[in-house]
Amino acid sequence: MTRRGWVAPTINLVNVDPLCADLDYLIGAGRTPAGSIFMNNNFAFGGINTSLLFECQPQ
């Protein structure tokens, strides 16, 4: 998605809790990203958690 210059929204995210951080949540429809660095969180069984940061250069 980031290579094509479009990012999909978060599925099933309708209302963000007001106590959550003020982040750029993608709600409803996808759009062109505002930045070039993206984070992907992965949560697995047994407490194995990983966060990956990607920097995408425009083509």
N, C-alpha and C positions, 0 to 999 in steps of 0.2 A: 504494500500500500504506500509506504513512504517513498519508494522509487517512482511511483506514478503521481506523487504529489496530492494524495488523498488519504484521509484517515477515517476509518469506520467508527461509529459511536459505540458507547458501552451498552451492551444489551441489558434490558430490564432496569436501567437506571432512570428513574422518573423524578424522584425528589431527593436532593442531597441534604443530609442532616446538617442543620446550622452549626453544629459543633465541629464539623469536619473542616479541614484546612481549605482556604480559598484558592483552589486549583482550577485549571482550565478543563473542566469536565465536559466530555462530549455526550450531550444528551439529545436524543431525537434523530438527527440526521448527521451524516458524515460531512467533512469539509476539508479544505486545504489547510494543512498544519501551519501554525504561527511560528514554529521554531524548527530547529534541525536536530534536536536531541530528544530521544524517546526512551521511556522505561517500560519494561515488561516484567511483571511479577509472576512467579511460578510457585505454587504451593502444592506439596505432595504429601502422601501418607507418611507417617513416622517423623514428622517435623522437619523434613528436608525442604527448605525454602531458598529460593534464588531470585535475585533481581538482576536484570541485564539492562545496561544502558547502551543505546545505539545512537551513533551520529550519522545522519544521512546527508550526503552532498547532492545538491541538485544536478540533474543531468541535462 
